[in-house]
Structure formats: structure tokens, C-alpha cells
């Protein structure tokens, strides 16, 4: 025995690798073996970054804008973010309230790192984006998972919120429109949650609005900070350019909130990545301030894909799904498949078994719902072509039809 401590710290040992990353790697492995996999796991647009955005990045490179920037982003990008929030939500955000990071994911992680001590609680409504609970655990906090059933639109209710709040609660996470459900809170629903939160002044709210412009309702997407101004000093709004502008690899996200929190995040960033990519920031300015035709056109395409895929899934016996308000995901209820048997005699015990059955029998890759705190469901991304979606749904129907109530003789 060497007497050396474990190679990894406790904060690493208590978290899991991202299930969506693991699913994507599994698909890559199968494809490398020569299999044709219909991949419905990827949570990124299948469109290319707009031409004017790429051109802005090229101009920045040619102009020598390749040096360090301020920790919290360039003045031009912070001004563009302030303008976007003013235009969309009527929010006025001073410069000291804006931070820019290497993707919204990094910004969220740093906000939790800046505010959590051991034992602090973070309310995470389920279904949830896979990273929230592990981000909390990595920063010494305790995720408090609050189940939000399909009957409630997969959304947190004031009653469930009130029951989960304690003196140790530091944050409530609101992802709207949400991943994996596509559900979004209405103005009235946000107002009702705000009424509960106003009675608990020690609690902050982290609003993850990364899908806010991939939106299918007629009315504008509401934001908690605008709906209830009395919570303005307790809301940390996060967003980015990844989903709206097909810029996932550019890694630019931002956060807007109380100046003291933003200062703490900037301090942490100064000791980690120093600043976001200068070239990506120039591209993000062009995305936020330039023509928005790309957004309108891609949303039109996503809406058509959503409508077609919802119909195809709801036509499959044993499966059903609701219609998402935003984003590009369907959370499909597969509870009626549980307890059935595959042609090989294997019993479908849970949603992970069902996802494996789809992959093994029909080469369709999805992510099982338990990864999102939604056992009995699976997630489909419709950020892919209509042809692939149509073929995949036909294969899913075939896989379901192959299941039997009793094991084969």
C-alpha cells in the first residue's frame, strides 16, 4: 500500500459523467463499427452558424482581435447583451450586472461555485437538464429534486415550491423553455411562483433561458426578472448564443444579475479561464445585433419538425407525448412498454432498457428519461432532418410492435 490519497477529490467522486455526453459517445462508437445509427440524442442545432456571424469572426481575426479581453467580456458584447434584454423583456441591465463566460454551462457552474457552501440546498424541478444536480454536488451543495409530473405540464407549482423551501435553500432553478420537456412557464405561472419566493428573501433564482428564442407560442417568452421586478436583485438570468444561433462550438454564454454575484463570478473566472474567446465574442456581437432572419427561419423549420414528430410518436401504440412550447426536444412517455418482452425474451424493466431496445433492435439512439429525473420517459431531439425523424419514428414503431405481453416461447 502506497498510502497515497485517492487520485480524485471527493467533489469529483460524488458526480457522474453527463448522460447526454455518454450517449453521444456510444453513438460515435457504433458508427465507427460501421453501423448506421439514427441519432436523436444530440442537443444542438443541425444548422450552420449564420454567414454574417462567421464573417464577423473572420474580420476580428484579420484585425488582430485575438488577445485577452476583460474577464467579464468585451464592452461591445456586454452592450449587445444589455440591448437584447431591453428589447426582449424591457430589462435595464447596467454593465456591472453582466458577465460573459465560455458557454452558459460555465456561467451556471461559476454562479453555484460562488454561492454554495457545504449543506446548502438547491431546488431542482424534475424533469431537469442532466447537469444541474451534479453541478450542485460538485460545489458542495445538496440538490433537492422536486418532481413535476406530466399532469402539471412538467412545471413547478407554487405548492410544490413552498413545500421544498427550507432555511438552507440558496437557489431555485427554473429552466424555461426546459430541457428535456420543452415546457415553459406562462406569465401567470411565474407570478404565482414569485409570490412564494417573495416570502423567502434568502433564496435566489437561477433562470436558464438558453432556449428562449426557439419558441412556438404567439405571445413573447416571459422572464421572471421582468414579470416580478421585486425579485430583480435575486434573479440570475443565464442565456447564450449556442442554441438560437447554432453556435454551440463557439462557447459563449452570459449571466445577468446582482452586481455582487457578478463580481464573485468574475473573480472565479479570472482564476480559471481568464476570459472567453475574443474571436467568439466578436461573433456573438454580430449574432445578437445583426439580422434575425436566421432565427425566424430556423424556428419555422423546428415547428414543422415538432408537429410532424409529435403526430408520428402519438400514433405509436404504447407511446405518447405532449406538445412542447419551445426548444427542440420531445419527452416521450414509454411507461406502457414496461413489463413487456423483447423478441429475445428480455423484459423491459425501465426506460433505460427501452432505450437500449431501440438502439439494439432498430439502431435508433435516444436518451433514457431517468437521466433527467423522469423515469418512464425518453428524450428525442428533433434538431435533425425531417427524413431522419420520419425514418426514426417508423423504426420506433417497429420496435414497439415487437414487444409482447408475455415472454416468447
N, C-alpha and C positions, 0 to 999 in steps of 0.2 A: 504494500500500500504506500502510495507516494505522500499521502497527507495533504495533497492539493485540494482546494475547494472545488466545487462544480465549475465546469468551464463557462457556464452561463449564469447570469444573475437570476434571482427569484422572479423579477418582473418579466423576464423572458419566458421562464418555465411555466408561468401561470397563464400565458396567452397561446392561442392557436394560429397556425398559418391561415391566411384568408381562404375560405372555401371556394370563392369565385376564382382566385388565382390557381388553386389546386385543380379545379375543374378545367380551366383553360389549358393547364399543363397536361392533363390527361388527354385532352383532345389533340394537342400537338403530338403527343407520344403515339397515339393511334394513327394519326395521319402519317407520321414518319414510317409506320409499318405498312403503308400502302392502302389503308382503309379510307373510304370516302365517308366522312362524318358530316352530318348536317348539324352545325354548331349553333345552338340557340342560347349559349351561356354568356356571350360577350356583351358587356355593358358599355359599349361605346358606339358612336355613330358610324355607319358604314360609308358616309360621305367624305369627300376630301375637304380639307380646310379651304375656305374661300380664297380665290385668287388674289383679291386686294389685300388680304391678311398676309399671305405668303410674300407678296411684293413688298409690303412694309418691312418684313423681317430682312429681306434681301437688301433693301435700302439702308437699314440700320447697320448691317454688316459692312456694306460698302462705305458707310460714313464713319466707320470706326467705333460704333456704339457697342463695344464688346468688353467694356471694363466693368468693375464693380459699380453697382448702383447703391442708393441709400438702402438700408436694411429693410425699410417698410415699402420699398418700391419707388419708381421714378415719380417725380411730380406730375408728369403728363398722365401716367396711368392712374394715380390717385385721383386726379381731376376727372378722368374719364369714368371712374367708378362712382364718384360723387354725382356726376351728371346722369349716369344710368339710374341711380337710385332716386334722384329727384324726378326724373321723367316717369319712371315706372310706379313709384309709390308715394311721391311727394315728400320724401325724406330729405332733410338737410343734414349733411354729414361734414363736419369740419375735418380738416386734414389730420388732426391728432386722433381721430376716431377710426382711421382706415389703416389696415395692414395688408400687405401682399406677400404671398408665400408660394412655395413650389407645389401648387395644387391645393384645392380646398381641403383635401385629406390632411395635408401637413398643417394647415391653419387650424383645423379642428383639434388635431393632436396637441399642438402647442397651447391652445386655449385650455385644454384639460390639464396639461402639464403645469401651466401657470397657476392653476386654481385648486387642484386637488391635493389633499393630504390623506394619509392612511385612514381608512374607515369612512371617508366622505362618500356620499351616495349620489348617484346619477340615475334619474328615472329615464328608462329607455322603453318606449312603447314598442310592442311586438305585434306584427312583423317589423323587423328593423334591418337596416343596412348592416351587413355582416361585421363591419369593423367597429361599430360603436362599443359593444361590450368589452372587446379586447383592448381598445384604446383606453377605456376607463381602468381596466385591470392593470394595464402597463404603467399607469400613472398613480398606482396605489389606491385607487377608488374602488367602490363596490357598485356594480351595475344592478339596479333594481328593475327587473323586467316586468312590465305591466302588459298583460295580454289584452289585445284589442281585437275581438272576434269579427268575423266577416259580417255578422248581423249588425255591427256598429260601423260598417264601412271600413274596417281595419283602422279606425281612428280612436284616439284617446278621448274619453268623455270627461266632463268635469267631476263626475262621481268617482271614477277610477283614479283620476289625478289626485283628488283630495284624499283618498284612502291611502295613496302611496307616499305622500309627503310626510317627512319627519324633520326633526331638528338637525339631522345630519345631511339632509338633501342640499346639494350645492347647485345642481343643474337639472333641467328638464330638456330632453332632446325632442325637437319637432322637425321631422323631415317631410317637407310638403312642397310639391308632389313627392310621394315617397317611393323609395326603392325597398322592397320588390313589388309593391302593390299598385303604384300609380295613383293612389288615393290622395286627395288634397282637402285641406280644411277650408270651409267657407268663412266668410266674414263673421257670421253669427256664431259659428263654432269656435273661432279664435277669440271672439269677445267673451264667450262663456268660460273658456279656459283662463282668460285674463282675469276674470272676476275672482277665480280661485287663487290665482297667483298674487293678486294684489294684497291678499291677506297673509302672504308669506314673504316678507321683504328680504329674507336671507337667500332666496332662490333665484338663480339666473336661468335664462332660457337660451339654448343654442338652437337657432333656426337654420337648418340646412336646406337651402333653396336652389341647389345646383340644377334642378330640372324645371325651374320656374317658367322658362320660355318655351319649353316643349309642352304645350298647353292646349287643351281641346274644348274648353268651355267658352261661352260667348263673353262672360264678364272677365275682367282682368284678374290675374292671380293676386290674392291678398297676402300681406305680410304682417306678422304680429306687431312689429315695431310701429307700423303705420296705423293699424287697427286700434291699438291702445297706447297712445303716446305716454301715459303714466308709467309704462314699463320700459321706456326707451333706454334708461340707464341700466337696465338689467337684461336687455336682449343683445346677444351677439349673433349677427346675421352673417352667414357664410355663403359664398357662391363662387363662381369661376367661369372660365370660358370653355372648359372641356366639352361639355355636352351640347350646349347651344350652338357653338361654332365649330364642332368637330375638331377640337384642338386637344384631345386627351394627352398626346405626347409632348405638347408644349409646356405642360405643368405650370399653369398659372391659376391660382385661386386667391380669394381675398376674404377678409373679415371686416365687419364694421360694428363697432360697439363702444362701450365706455372707454374713455381715454386711458384710465389706469390699467385696464385689462390689455388694451392695445400696446401700451408701453411695456408691460410684462412680456407679451408675446414677442415684441421686437427685441427685447433683451435676450430671450432664449434663441431667437433666430440668429442674432449676432454671434452667438457662440456655437451655432450648428452649421448652417449653410451660408452664413454671411448675408446673402441676398438672393432673390430669384434671378433667373437668367435674364440678362439685359436684352438679348435679342427676342426672347419670348415676350418680354414686357412690351416691346415696341409693336409686336404683332397683336398683342391683346388690346392695345390702344386703338389700333385700326379696327379690330373686331367690334369693340364697344361703341366707337364713334362713327364708324363708316356706314355704308348702306346695309340695310337689314333685310334685303330681298332673300338672301340665303336662308334666314331663319323662317320666314313665311313659307318658302317653298318646301323646306325640309319638314316643317310641321304638317303641311298638306299631305306629303308622302307618308309620314308616320301615321297620320289619322286614317288614311286609306288602308295601310297595313294593319293598324289596330282593329278596324272594323271587320276586315276580312278574316283575321286570325281569331278574333272573339267568336265569330259565327262558326268557323271551322271547328274550334275546340268545343263549343257548346253543342255541336251536332254529334259529338262522340259520346256514345253511352259510357257511363261511369265517370265522366269528367264534366266540370262546369267552371266558369269563371265570370267575374264581374267586369264591367267596362271601366278601364282606368281613366282618370281625369287628365293625367299628364304623364310625362316620361315615356319610356318605350319598353315597358315590361307588362306581362300578364302574370298574376299569381293564380295558378290553376288548382282547383280543389280535386284531389285524387283519392279522397277518403273511401269512395265506393270500390276502389281496387284492392283495398287492404283485406287480407284474409283469402284472396284468390290465389290461384296457382298458375305458374307458367307451364308451357308445354314440356319443359324439362322436369316438372314436379316440384319446383321451388316455390315456397309460399311467400307472397308479398306481405311482409310484416310491417313495413313502414314506407314513408315516402322515399327514403334513400334506396330501398330495394326496388321501388318502382322506377326511379331514375336509372338505376343500373339495368333494369329490364329493357328500358327504351334504348339504352346505349348498346347493350349486348345483342338484342334481337333485331333492332331496326336502324342502328347507327345514328340515333338522334341524341344529341347531348343537351341536357337541361341541368339545372341546379336544384337539388332537393330542398324542400321548404324548411326543414329543421335547421338548416344553416342560417336561416333568417328568423329563427324563433317561431316558425309556422309549420309545425309537424302536420302531415296530411295534405301538404300542398307541394307544388314545384313551380319554379320560375322559368318563364320563357322571355327571351329578349326578342322583340320584333325589329331591332335595328339591323335588319338584313333584308335581302331582296324578297319580293312577293313570291317569286318562283321557289326559293328555298323554303319560305314559310309554308307555302301550299304543299310542297312535297313532304316537309317535316310533319305537318298535321295529318296527312294521309298515312304516313308511317306510324304516327302515334295511334291513330285509329286502328291500324292493323295490330299493333302491339296490345291494345286493349281488348280487341276481339279475340286474341289468342289466349286470354286469361279465362280460367274456368273456376266454377264454384267448388269443385272437388278435384283432388289430385288425379292426374291421368292414370289409367290402368296400366 
